[in-house]
Amino acid sequence: MTTAPDDVLHLLRKSGWDLLASDLDALMRGVAAAPEGLAGPEWIELVAPGADAELTKALTKWRDELSRADDGLEESPAPADRLAALRAELKNRGLDGFVVPRADEHQGEYVPRRSQRLGWLTGFSGSAGTAIVLAEKAAIFIDGRYTLAVRGQVDIKAFVPHQIPEESPDAWISANLPKDGKLGFDPWLQTVDGYDRFARACARAGGSFVPVESNPIDTVWRGRPAAPLAPVLPHPDEFAGESSESRRKRIAEVVRNKGADMALLTAPDSIAWLLNVRGGDVPRTPFALGFALLHADGHVDLYMDRRKIPDRTVAWLGNAVTLAPPEELGPALDSLGQTGKQVLVETATAPYWAATRLQAAGATLVRDVDPVSLPKACKNAVELEGVRVAHRRDGAAVSKFLSWLGAESKSGKLREIQVSDRLQALRQETGKLRDLSFDTISGAGPNGAIVHYRAAPATERTLEPGSLYLVDSGGQYRDGTTDITRTVGIGTPTPEMKDRFTRVLKGHIALATARFPVGTTGSQLDALARYSLWQAGLDYDHGTGHGVGAYLSVHEGPHRISKVPSMVALQSGMIVSNEPGYYKTGAYGIRIENLVAVKEAKIEGADRKYLEFETLTMAPIDINCIDMGLMTEAEKAWLNAYHARVREIVEPQVDAATKAWLADATRPI
């Protein structure tokens, strides 16, 4: 359908609508390209504010029709003719190859459908990866989370998989790019730092790394979706705990202290936090796509499609925020260069396009981290209390789910999708759920060993007796973001399963109870979570903890707990996950995840300031999977105390059947 349905036009005209039909069609295509969360059709405000039930129904029907348009992203592996079409286009452009990252202009975990070029080309649906296409060969690079998934989603004869960091794209380019070869890249999708690495690799091969004016995949991708348009809405101070004016002034001072006249903000969650707004342009993360220039006096120039900003949000932003269309960013950067400005740019995430445009115009780059990143990570008292409330609510929903699962799994007939749907429904029953915080990982038996598994009709399994079931899920609430993983024994676990589960639990407890001096990084704590596994010659290939936002991204920097060295010390107010695991390919997966907040530790006689963790997540851990002989008395005491707290928080919120289950699930060990 290329034009508005007659019934929609009729109803809109009755309500006084005055847009051109072509503008309406473009607007609705953008609306249809944005994911619809679980909070209802808030997008109606962008099309017909105050629409009655009849008009809302007609617009919703049209949106549903538009959203079902085939964009080719559901095919996995991708048809072979796509790779052939890309190679033909590269040949026409005089390029010997092209880099296809799983990224958009903002380098976020979630990208809009129109930017999922890697998925369209290969069929890979993971959140991180890169393909490199040459005339005769192609490779796809993924990390340890997707070692198994990539082989099920991608034609590995066409795209040979390589695992990072053991095999890097840089080394592959150096070894495979022909002499004098031109490897193309999209300067909007390549970061400044990434460009440097790839350019050096091309030089080692005797070739060059060449920016393209337009992405060749966009030329050959038929049915590519429009840019998403979801409403940008105020995030009230009652949840933010600080006004946007205060935040802008505070971060502007940081910019001034770095010797810059302004900062280019390219991360949408940084912009959302700074301006106290939330959006919905990408799945599961409530922010709007756009760019911003934060001036040293606190003024912000916001480059964002005006069609997704309702009038009430314009008023909320106030006079200190100037709105401009995205296409004016380039001329604005030119102007900054012409006036000799010094612009703070985070080269690890900023597009090569922006940095080179600034430099070409005469601006000086102040290379530093995003000035919003660290302040955003350190939640204030209001945000922390909101997060606690969200976790209490979420913990009750998860406990209801675990109670239901314990009763229904005895049939041996439950399936992965049915089970995750039940968990989502229980979260929705709270009346507070805005969306999931990520696609639920619901893995039974061997599927639980696939770290970022996503159940589908073709892959889902039955929860069979004698197996383990792993569910990693979370919710987006206005007062907080949650993320929890529980591994549940279906029937009686084997001794080996209990041994592995207990070692994972011991690592979880070791991290939860850690006390550490101010200045300690997450990489210095990571071994605590792995120690018990290491003693049995076991390990896991993902990080132990990631930062979490306050009604923002479920994966938030700059801090983390990981083997990967980090220069960012943990600080009071940071929220981070505690999620050690173990995965036996073809058999089962185990992960136990709570979110924790960093807080000051009160230690009598301490020689310096120390920090510790406050556990936020409130739901039982399956004690039937524990090998009691491996647990120390201190570890048992921690688990008993945790379960007592869970019981205290959850019991008043649940029904009688769940209360009875909860009493047994949290019994002292």
C-alpha positions in Angstrom: 0.0 0.0 0.0 1.6 3.3 -1.1 -1.1 5.8 0.0 -3.3 6.4 3.0 -6.4 4.2 3.1 -9.6 6.0 2.3 -11.2 5.4 5.7 -8.1 6.9 7.4 -8.2 10.0 5.2 -11.9 10.4 5.8 -11.6 10.2 9.6 -8.5 12.6 9.6 -10.3 15.2 7.6 -13.3 15.0 9.9 -10.9 15.8 12.8 -9.4 18.8 11.0 -6.2 17.1 9.8 -4.3 19.2 7.2 -1.2 17.2 6.2 -0.6 16.3 2.6 -1.3 12.7 1.8 2.3 12.1 0.8 3.6 13.5 4.1 1.2 11.3 6.0 2.4 8.3 4.1 6.0 9.1 4.9 5.2 9.7 8.5 3.3 6.4 8.9 6.1 4.5 7.2 8.5 6.0 9.8 6.1 5.1 12.6 5.8 1.5 11.2 9.6 1.2 11.1 9.8 1.9 14.9 9.2 -1.0 17.3 6.0 -0.8 19.3 6.7 -1.4 22.9 4.3 -2.7 25.5 2.9 0.6 26.7 0.3 1.0 23.9 0.1 3.0 20.7 1.8 6.2 21.9 2.8 6.9 18.3 -0.8 8.1 17.7 0.3 11.5 19.2 2.7 12.0 16.3 0.0 11.5 13.7 -3.3 12.6 15.2 -3.1 14.0 18.7 -6.3 13.4 20.6 -7.5 10.8 18.1 -10.8 9.0 19.1 -11.1 5.3 19.3 -12.4 4.9 15.7 -9.5 6.9 14.2 -7.0 5.1 16.5 -8.3 1.7 15.3 -8.0 2.8 11.6 -4.5 4.2 12.0 -3.4 1.1 13.9 -4.7 -1.2 11.2 -2.7 0.8 8.6 0.4 0.8 10.7 0.2 -3.0 11.1 -0.1 -3.4 7.3 3.0 -1.2 6.7 5.0 -3.0 9.4 4.4 -6.4 7.7 6.1 -5.2 4.5 8.9 -7.6 3.6 12.3 -6.1 4.3 14.2 -9.3 4.0 15.4 -9.4 7.6 13.6 -12.6 8.7 15.5 -14.8 6.3 18.3 -16.8 7.9 20.7 -17.7 6.3 20.3 -14.8 3.9 19.7 -15.7 0.2 23.0 -16.0 -1.8 21.9 -13.5 -4.4 22.4 -10.7 -1.9 26.1 -11.3 -1.6 26.3 -11.5 -5.4 24.4 -8.2 -5.8 26.8 -6.5 -3.3 29.8 -7.8 -5.1 28.5 -6.6 -8.4 27.8 -3.1 -6.9 31.3 -3.0 -5.5 32.8 -3.9 -8.9 30.8 -1.0 -10.4 32.2 1.4 -7.9 35.8 0.2 -8.4 36.1 -1.3 -4.9 37.8 -4.6 -4.1 35.9 -5.1 -0.9 33.6 -3.6 1.8 33.3 -3.7 5.5 29.8 -4.4 6.9 29.6 -3.8 10.7 26.6 -4.5 12.8 26.2 -0.9 13.7 24.3 2.3 13.0 25.6 5.9 13.2 25.4 5.8 17.0 27.3 2.5 17.7 24.5 1.2 20.0 23.6 -2.3 20.9 20.2 -2.1 19.3 19.9 -0.6 15.8 16.8 0.2 13.7 15.8 -2.2 11.1 16.9 0.0 8.3 20.5 -0.1 9.7 20.6 -3.9 10.1 22.7 -4.3 7.0 24.8 -7.2 8.4 21.6 -9.1 9.2 20.2 -8.5 5.7 23.4 -9.6 4.0 24.2 -12.7 6.1 21.2 -13.6 8.3 23.1 -13.1 11.5 21.0 -11.5 14.2 23.5 -11.1 17.1 24.2 -7.7 18.7 27.8 -7.6 17.7 29.6 -8.7 14.5 31.4 -7.6 11.4 31.5 -9.0 7.9 34.2 -8.3 5.3 33.4 -9.0 1.7 36.1 -9.3 -1.0 35.6 -10.4 -4.6 36.4 -14.0 -4.0 36.0 -14.6 -0.3 34.1 -13.2 2.7 34.4 -13.6 6.5 32.2 -12.8 9.5 33.7 -11.9 12.9 31.8 -12.6 16.1 32.7 -12.9 19.8 32.4 -15.9 22.1 28.7 -15.3 22.7 27.8 -16.1 19.2 30.2 -19.0 18.3 27.3 -21.5 18.1 24.6 -19.1 16.9 26.5 -17.9 13.8 26.7 -21.4 12.4 23.0 -21.8 12.6 22.1 -18.4 11.1 24.8 -17.8 8.4 25.9 -19.7 5.3 29.4 -20.4 6.6 30.5 -21.5 3.1 29.9 -17.9 1.9 30.9 -16.2 5.1 33.7 -18.0 7.0 33.2 -17.4 10.8 36.1 -16.2 12.9 36.0 -15.6 16.7 37.3 -12.4 18.2 39.8 -11.9 19.8 41.5 -15.0 18.7 41.1 -14.0 15.1 40.8 -10.3 14.4 39.4 -8.5 11.3 42.6 -6.5 11.2 44.7 -9.6 10.7 42.3 -11.0 8.2 42.4 -7.8 6.1 46.2 -7.8 6.2 46.3 -11.4 5.0 43.6 -11.3 2.4 43.2 -7.8 0.8 44.9 -7.9 -2.6 47.9 -5.6 -3.2 46.6 -2.2 -4.3 43.2 -3.3 -3.2 40.6 -0.7 -2.2 38.5 -1.8 0.9 35.5 0.4 1.1 33.7 1.5 4.3 30.7 3.7 5.3 32.2 6.7 7.2 29.0 7.0 9.2 29.4 3.5 10.5 33.1 3.5 11.2 34.4 5.1 14.3 37.5 7.2 14.4 39.5 4.6 16.3 38.1 1.8 14.2 39.3 3.6 11.0 42.8 3.8 12.3 43.0 0.1 13.0 41.5 -0.9 9.6 43.6 1.6 7.7 46.8 0.3 9.2 45.7 -3.3 8.3 45.0 -2.2 4.7 48.4 -0.5 4.5 50.1 -3.7 5.6 48.5 -5.5 2.7 49.6 -2.8 0.3 46.0 -1.5 -0.1 43.9 1.4 1.1 40.8 2.0 3.3 38.4 4.1 1.3 35.3 6.0 2.5 32.2 5.8 0.3 29.6 8.5 -0.3 26.7 6.2 0.0 26.5 2.6 1.4 26.5 0.1 -1.4 24.2 -2.2 0.6 21.5 0.5 0.6 21.7 0.5 -3.2 21.0 -3.3 -3.6 18.6 -3.7 -0.5 15.1 -3.7 -1.9 12.4 -3.0 0.6 14.8 -1.3 3.1 12.6 0.3 5.9 12.3 4.0 6.6 14.0 5.8 9.5 12.0 5.0 12.6 9.7 7.6 14.2 8.7 7.0 17.8 7.5 9.8 20.1 10.1 11.6 22.2 8.5 12.0 25.7 9.5 13.9 28.9 11.2 11.9 31.6 9.9 13.7 34.7 12.3 14.8 37.5 10.4 12.5 39.9 12.2 9.7 38.1 15.4 11.5 37.0 16.1 13.1 40.4 17.7 16.1 38.7 16.5 18.7 36.2 17.9 18.8 32.7 19.1 22.4 33.3 21.2 21.1 36.2 22.6 18.3 34.2 23.4 20.5 31.2 25.2 23.0 33.4 27.1 20.2 35.3 28.3 18.5 32.1 29.1 21.8 30.4 31.5 22.5 33.2 33.2 19.1 32.4 33.5 20.2 28.8 35.0 23.5 29.7 37.5 21.8 32.0 38.6 19.6 29.1 39.5 22.8 27.2 36.7 22.4 24.7 34.1 24.9 23.4 31.5 22.2 23.1 31.0 18.4 22.9 29.6 16.4 20.1 27.2 13.8 21.6 26.6 10.8 19.4 25.2 8.3 21.9 21.4 8.5 22.1 21.3 7.4 25.7 23.6 10.3 26.7 21.3 12.7 24.9 18.2 11.2 26.6 19.8 11.4 30.1 21.1 14.9 29.5 17.7 16.3 28.3 15.5 14.1 30.5 13.6 12.6 27.6 12.9 9.1 26.5 12.0 7.7 23.1 11.5 4.4 21.2 13.3 4.4 17.9 15.0 1.0 18.6 13.8 -2.2 20.3 14.0 -2.5 24.1 15.8 0.7 24.8 13.9 3.9 25.4 15.8 6.5 23.5 15.5 8.5 20.3 18.1 8.6 17.6 19.8 11.9 17.0 22.9 13.9 17.6 23.6 16.9 19.9 26.1 19.6 20.4 26.5 20.6 24.0 28.0 24.1 24.3 30.2 25.2 27.2 27.4 27.5 28.5 25.0 24.5 28.8 23.0 25.3 25.6 22.2 22.2 23.4 21.7 22.0 19.7 19.6 18.9 19.1 19.7 17.4 15.6 16.6 15.2 15.5 13.6 14.6 13.2 11.0 17.1 14.4 8.2 14.8 13.4 8.9 12.6 16.4 8.9 15.4 19.0 5.4 16.3 20.2 4.7 19.9 21.1 4.6 19.1 24.8 8.1 17.8 24.6 9.3 20.9 22.8 7.9 22.9 25.7 9.6 20.5 28.1 13.0 21.0 26.5 12.7 24.8 26.8 14.6 27.7 25.2 18.0 26.3 26.1 17.6 23.5 23.6 17.6 24.4 19.9 15.9 21.9 17.5 17.3 21.4 14.0 16.8 18.7 11.4 19.5 16.0 11.2 20.7 17.1 7.7 21.8 20.4 9.3 24.5 18.7 11.4 27.0 18.8 8.6 26.8 22.5 7.9 26.9 23.1 11.7 30.1 21.2 12.0 31.5 23.2 9.0 30.6 26.4 10.9 32.4 25.2 14.0 35.5 24.6 12.0 35.4 27.9 10.2 35.3 29.7 13.6 38.2 27.7 15.0 36.2 25.9 17.7 37.6 23.1 19.9 35.2 20.2 19.9 35.3 17.3 22.3 34.8 14.0 20.5 34.9 10.5 21.8 36.9 8.8 19.0 35.9 5.3 20.2 32.3 5.9 19.2 32.0 9.0 17.1 31.5 8.5 13.3 34.6 9.0 11.2 32.3 11.2 9.0 31.8 13.7 11.8 35.4 13.9 13.0 36.9 14.3 9.5 34.3 16.9 8.6 35.2 18.9 11.7 38.9 18.7 10.9 38.5 19.5 7.3 36.6 22.7 8.2 39.4 23.8 10.6 38.1 22.6 14.0 40.4 21.2 16.7 39.4 17.8 18.0 39.6 17.3 21.8 39.8 13.6 22.0 38.2 12.4 25.2 35.4 10.2 26.5 31.8 11.1 26.2 31.4 13.6 29.1 27.9 12.3 29.9 28.9 8.6 30.2 30.3 8.5 33.7 27.8 10.9 35.4 25.0 8.9 33.8 26.4 5.7 35.2 26.5 7.1 38.8 22.8 7.1 39.8 21.5 9.7 42.2 19.4 8.8 45.3 16.1 9.2 43.5 17.2 7.0 40.6 18.5 4.3 43.0 15.3 4.3 44.9 13.3 4.1 41.7 15.4 1.1 40.6 14.8 -0.6 44.0 11.1 -0.2 43.6 11.2 -1.5 40.0 13.2 -4.6 41.2 10.7 -5.3 44.0 7.9 -5.2 41.5 9.8 -7.2 38.9 10.9 -9.8 41.6 7.3 -10.4 42.4 6.5 -11.1 38.8 9.5 -13.4 38.4 8.6 -15.3 41.6 5.0 -15.8 40.3 6.5 -17.1 37.1 8.9 -19.5 38.9 6.1 -20.8 41.0 4.0 -21.4 37.9 7.0 -23.1 36.2 7.5 -25.4 39.1 4.0 -26.6 38.9 3.5 -26.8 35.1 6.9 -28.2 34.2 6.1 -31.5 35.7 3.9 -32.3 32.7 7.0 -32.4 30.5 5.1 -30.5 27.8 6.1 -26.9 28.3 7.9 -25.2 25.3 10.4 -22.3 25.4 8.3 -19.7 23.7 5.2 -20.6 25.8 7.2 -20.2 29.0 8.8 -16.9 28.1 5.4 -15.6 27.0 4.0 -16.4 30.4 6.9 -14.5 32.1 6.2 -11.4 29.9 2.4 -11.6 30.7 3.1 -11.6 34.4 5.3 -8.5 34.1 2.6 -6.9 32.1 0.1 -7.6 34.8 2.0 -5.1 37.0 0.5 -2.4 34.9 3.9 -0.6 34.9 5.8 -2.4 32.2 6.9 -0.2 29.3 8.8 -2.8 27.4 11.1 -5.7 27.9 14.7 -4.6 28.5 16.0 -7.1 25.9 14.6 -10.1 24.0 14.1 -12.9 26.6 16.6 -15.7 26.5 14.6 -18.9 27.1 16.8 -21.9 26.7 15.9 -25.5 27.6 18.6 -28.2 27.8 21.2 -27.7 25.0 19.7 -24.4 23.9 20.7 -23.0 27.3 24.3 -23.4 26.3 23.9 -20.8 23.5 24.7 -17.7 25.4 22.5 -15.2 23.5 20.0 -17.8 22.3 16.6 -16.6 21.1 13.8 -19.1 20.9 12.1 -19.5 17.5 9.5 -22.0 16.3 12.2 -23.8 14.4 14.6 -24.1 17.3 12.6 -24.2 20.5 12.7 -27.2 22.7 10.6 -28.8 25.3 11.5 -28.4 29.0 12.2 -32.1 29.6 12.6 -33.8 33.0 16.2 -34.2 34.1 17.3 -31.0 32.2 18.2 -27.4 33.1 16.2 -24.4 31.9 17.9 -21.0 31.6 15.8 -17.8 31.4 17.5 -14.4 31.1 15.0 -11.6 31.0 14.2 -8.0 32.1 11.8 -5.2 32.1 11.8 -1.5 31.3 9.8 0.5 33.8 9.7 4.3 34.2 11.4 4.0 37.5 14.1 1.5 36.5 15.5 -1.2 34.2 15.8 -4.8 35.4 17.8 -7.8 34.2 17.7 -11.2 35.9 18.8 -14.7 35.0 17.7 -17.8 36.7 18.6 -21.4 36.0 16.0 -23.9 37.1 16.2 -27.7 37.4 13.3 -29.5 35.6 12.9 -32.6 37.6 16.1 -33.8 39.2 19.4 -32.4 38.0 22.4 -34.7 37.5 25.3 -34.6 40.0 27.4 -32.9 37.3 24.7 -30.2 36.8 24.6 -29.6 40.5 28.4 -29.4 40.7 28.5 -26.8 37.9 25.5 -24.8 39.2 27.1 -24.7 42.7 30.4 -23.4 41.3 28.6 -20.7 39.4 26.6 -19.8 42.6 29.8 -19.7 44.6 31.3 -17.2 42.1 28.1 -15.1 42.3 28.3 -15.0 46.1 32.0 -14.2 46.1 31.3 -11.1 43.9 28.2 -10.1 45.8 30.0 -10.1 49.1 33.2 -8.4 47.8 34.6 -5.3 49.6 37.2 -3.3 47.7 39.1 0.0 48.0 37.9 3.0 46.1 39.7 3.0 42.7 39.2 -0.7 42.0 38.1 -1.6 38.5 35.7 -4.4 37.5 38.5 -6.2 35.8 40.3 -6.5 39.2 37.2 -8.2 40.6 36.4 -10.5 37.7 38.5 -13.5 39.0 36.4 -13.7 42.2 33.4 -14.9 40.1 35.5 -17.4 38.2 37.7 -18.9 40.9 35.5 -21.9 41.9 35.0 -22.8 38.2 38.7 -22.4 37.5 39.5 -25.0 40.2 37.6 -27.6 38.2 39.2 -26.5 34.9 36.1 -24.6 33.8 35.3 -21.1 32.6 32.9 -19.0 30.5 33.5 -16.7 27.5 31.4 -13.7 28.4 31.9 -10.8 30.9 30.8 -11.2 34.4 29.0 -7.8 34.7 27.8 -4.9 32.6 26.5 -1.5 33.6 22.7 -0.9 33.6 20.9 2.3 33.0 18.0 3.9 34.9 15.1 3.4 32.4 17.7 3.4 29.7 20.0 0.8 28.2 20.3 -2.5 29.9 23.9 -2.6 28.8 25.5 0.6 29.8 29.1 1.8 30.1 31.7 2.9 30.9 32.2 0.4 33.7 32.0 -3.4 33.5 33.3 -6.5 35.3 35.3 -8.5 32.8 38.6 -10.1 32.1 39.1 -7.3 29.6 41.3 -4.6 31.3 39.3 -1.5 32.2 40.5 2.0 33.3 37.1 2.9 34.8 36.9 2.4 38.5 33.7 1.3 40.1 32.0 4.2 41.9 29.1 4.7 44.3 25.8 4.7 42.5 26.8 2.5 39.6 24.6 -0.4 38.8 26.2 -3.5 37.4 25.2 -7.1 36.8 26.7 -10.1 38.7 26.3 -13.0 36.2 28.9 -15.8 36.2 27.9 -18.9 34.2 28.9 -22.2 32.7 27.9 -23.7 29.4 28.3 -27.3 28.2 27.8 -27.3 24.4 25.0 -29.7 23.4 23.9 -30.3 27.0 23.0 -27.3 29.2 23.7 -23.8 30.3 23.9 -22.2 33.7 23.8 -18.5 34.6 22.8 -16.8 37.8 22.4 -13.1 37.5 21.4 -10.3 39.9 21.9 -6.6 39.5 23.9 -4.9 42.2 24.5 -1.2 43.1 27.9 0.0 44.2 27.8 1.8 47.6 30.2 2.9 50.3 31.2 0.2 52.8 31.3 0.9 56.5 34.4 -1.0 57.8 35.6 -0.1 61.3 39.3 0.6 61.3 39.6 0.6 57.5 42.8 2.2 56.2 41.0 4.0 53.3 37.6 4.3 51.8 36.0 1.0 50.7 33.1 0.0 48.5 30.7 -2.9 48.4 27.6 -4.1 46.5 23.9 -3.8 47.4 21.9 -6.6 45.7 18.9 -5.2 43.9 17.3 -8.2 42.3 14.7 -10.0 44.4 13.8 -13.5 43.3 14.7 -17.0 44.5 17.7 -19.0 43.3 17.0 -22.7 42.8 18.3 -24.5 45.9 17.4 -27.9 44.4 20.3 -27.4 42.0 22.9 -26.9 44.8 25.5 -29.5 45.8 25.5 -28.7 49.5 28.9 -30.4 50.0 30.6 -27.6 48.0 29.1 -24.7 49.9 30.9 -23.1 52.8 29.0 -22.0 55.9 29.5 -18.4 54.9 28.0 -19.0 51.5 25.0 -20.8 53.0 24.5 -17.8 55.3 24.6 -15.4 52.5 22.0 -17.4 50.5 19.8 -17.8 53.5 19.9 -14.1 54.2 19.2 -13.2 50.6 16.3 -15.6 50.5 14.9 -14.1 53.7 15.0 -10.7 52.1 13.3 -12.0 48.9 10.6 -13.5 51.0 10.1 -10.2 53.0 9.8 -8.2 49.7 7.9 -10.5 47.5 5.4 -12.2 49.8 3.1 -9.2 50.3 2.8 -8.8 46.5 1.8 -12.4 45.4 -1.1 -14.8 45.6 -1.6 -17.6 48.1 -0.2 -20.3 45.7 3.0 -18.3 45.1 3.4 -17.6 48.8 3.3 -21.3 49.5 5.8 -22.0 46.8 8.0 -19.1 48.0 8.2 -20.5 51.5 9.7 -23.7 50.2 11.8 -22.1 47.5 13.5 -19.8 50.1 13.7 -22.3 52.9 17.0 -22.1 54.9 19.7 -24.5 53.8 
